[in-house]
Amino acid sequence: MHPLLEQLHAGYAEVLQALPAQAIEMHPADDSARWNARQIVEHLILTYQSSSTVFRDRLAKGRPSQSRPSAWQRVQQIFVCRFGFIPDGRTAPRDVVPSASAGEPLDGNDLCARLYAGLRSMDELLVLCERQFGERKFATHQVIGPLSAGQWRKFHVAHGRHHLKQLWRLHIEISNLTKEA
């Protein structure tokens, strides 16, 4: 896997591997509207799957997207892909919103393994896209426009770091709650 994505996964592994299954489902300050650790990771995996669908489509068509970024998309690409900045408060697109219900209980190691598998699978497609399209912008992100494989990785790293900060805040909150109990 690409070193940027390996590094991102290592950040998640550091916080997730310490979390038991009950902590995975705890919401920040008992606010069920805010995502718990499972939902954060599920959201990321959904974004990897969504991006992978776009990459497969481009590979199947055998040509890069013909769309051109607008001026606003170029500005966003600079902030996200060059500076790694994802603004707070954006609502996730409906197709990458995690489920509210837990399903089977997972601990931090389970979540970490699922996250790694999603990252690895997406990166394998990005490698194929790099081979086919080189450094050209080949696939269009629904918000920030057409991106190259390198930009797609930088987007996912910036997005992942954005949520990693949330996960660390949640981890600290959960740790404080368990100390008080």
C-alpha positions in Angstrom: 0.0 0.0 0.0 1.2 3.6 -0.7 3.2 5.0 2.2 0.7 7.9 2.7 -2.1 5.5 3.2 0.0 3.2 5.4 0.8 6.2 7.6 -2.9 7.1 7.8 -3.8 3.6 8.8 -1.1 3.6 11.5 -2.7 6.7 13.1 -6.0 4.9 13.2 -4.4 1.7 14.5 -2.9 3.6 17.4 -6.2 4.8 18.7 -8.5 1.9 17.6 -6.6 -1.0 18.9 -7.0 0.2 22.5 -10.8 0.3 22.2 -13.0 -2.5 23.5 -16.3 -3.3 21.7 -18.4 -1.3 24.2 -16.3 1.9 23.7 -16.6 1.5 19.9 -20.4 2.2 20.2 -20.1 5.1 22.7 -21.2 8.5 21.2 -19.4 11.7 22.2 -21.0 13.2 25.3 -23.8 10.7 24.9 -25.0 12.7 21.8 -26.3 10.1 19.4 -26.3 12.6 16.6 -22.5 12.7 16.6 -20.7 9.7 15.2 -19.1 7.0 17.4 -15.9 5.2 16.5 -17.6 2.5 14.5 -19.5 5.1 12.5 -16.4 7.1 11.7 -14.6 4.1 10.4 -17.7 2.9 8.5 -18.0 6.4 6.9 -14.3 6.1 5.8 -14.8 2.6 4.3 -17.9 3.8 2.5 -15.9 6.7 0.9 -13.2 4.2 -0.2 -15.9 2.0 -1.7 -17.5 5.0 -3.4 -14.2 6.2 -4.8 -13.4 2.6 -5.9 -16.6 2.5 -7.9 -15.5 5.7 -9.7 -12.1 4.3 -10.4 -13.5 1.0 -11.8 -15.8 3.0 -14.1 -12.8 5.0 -15.4 -10.8 1.8 -15.9 -13.7 0.1 -17.7 -14.1 3.1 -20.0 -10.4 3.1 -20.7 -10.2 6.9 -20.7 -10.0 9.7 -18.1 -13.0 11.9 -17.3 -13.5 14.7 -19.7 -14.7 17.1 -17.0 -12.7 20.2 -16.1 -12.5 21.7 -12.6 -14.3 25.0 -12.0 -12.4 27.8 -10.5 -14.0 27.0 -7.1 -13.0 23.3 -7.4 -9.4 24.3 -8.2 -9.3 26.4 -5.0 -10.8 23.5 -3.0 -8.2 21.1 -4.6 -5.4 23.4 -3.3 -6.8 23.4 0.2 -7.4 19.7 0.3 -4.7 18.2 -1.8 -1.8 20.6 -1.1 -2.6 21.8 2.4 -4.5 18.8 3.7 -7.4 20.9 4.9 -11.0 19.6 5.2 -13.4 22.1 6.8 -15.5 21.1 9.8 -19.2 21.0 9.6 -19.8 19.6 6.2 -22.6 17.1 5.9 -21.5 13.8 4.4 -23.2 12.8 1.1 -26.0 10.4 1.7 -24.3 7.4 0.1 -21.4 7.6 2.6 -23.4 8.1 5.8 -22.8 5.3 8.3 -25.7 3.3 9.7 -27.0 4.2 13.2 -27.4 0.6 14.3 -24.4 -1.4 15.4 -25.0 -4.9 14.0 -22.4 -7.3 15.2 -20.2 -6.1 18.1 -16.7 -5.1 16.9 -13.7 -4.1 18.9 -10.9 -1.8 17.8 -8.8 -4.5 16.2 -11.8 -5.6 14.0 -12.4 -2.0 12.9 -8.7 -1.5 12.2 -8.6 -4.6 10.0 -11.7 -3.5 8.1 -10.3 0.0 7.6 -7.0 -1.5 6.3 -8.8 -3.8 3.9 -10.8 -0.9 2.5 -7.7 1.3 2.1 -5.7 -1.5 0.5 -8.5 -2.4 -2.0 -8.9 1.3 -3.0 -5.2 1.8 -3.3 -4.8 -1.3 -5.6 -7.3 0.4 -8.0 -5.4 3.7 -7.8 -2.2 1.8 -8.8 -4.0 0.5 -11.9 -5.3 3.9 -12.6 -1.8 5.4 -12.4 -0.6 2.8 -14.8 -3.4 3.5 -17.3 -3.7 7.3 -16.9 -0.3 8.4 -15.6 -0.4 11.7 -13.7 -3.5 13.0 -15.5 -6.7 13.9 -13.8 -8.8 10.8 -14.5 -11.8 10.7 -12.2 -14.1 13.3 -10.8 -14.8 13.8 -7.1 -18.4 14.9 -6.5 -17.3 18.0 -4.7 -13.8 19.0 -5.6 -13.8 17.9 -9.3 -11.4 15.8 -11.4 -8.3 14.5 -9.6 -5.2 12.5 -10.5 -4.3 9.3 -8.6 -1.9 11.3 -6.4 -4.6 13.9 -5.6 -7.1 11.2 -4.8 -4.7 9.7 -2.3 -4.0 13.2 -0.8 -7.8 13.7 -0.6 -8.3 10.5 1.3 -5.4 11.2 3.6 -6.8 14.7 4.4 -10.3 13.3 4.9 -8.9 10.5 7.0 -6.9 12.9 9.2 -10.0 15.1 9.6 -11.9 12.1 11.1 -8.8 10.9 13.0 -8.9 14.1 15.0 -12.5 13.4 15.9 -11.6 9.8 16.9 -8.9 11.0 19.2 -11.2 13.5 20.9 -13.8 10.7 21.3 -11.1 8.4 22.7 -10.1 11.0 25.2 -13.7 11.6 26.2 -14.3 7.8 26.6 -11.1 7.5 28.7 -12.2 10.2 31.0 -15.6 8.6 31.4 -14.2 5.2 32.3 -11.8 6.8 34.8 -14.8 8.6 36.5 -16.8 5.3 36.7 
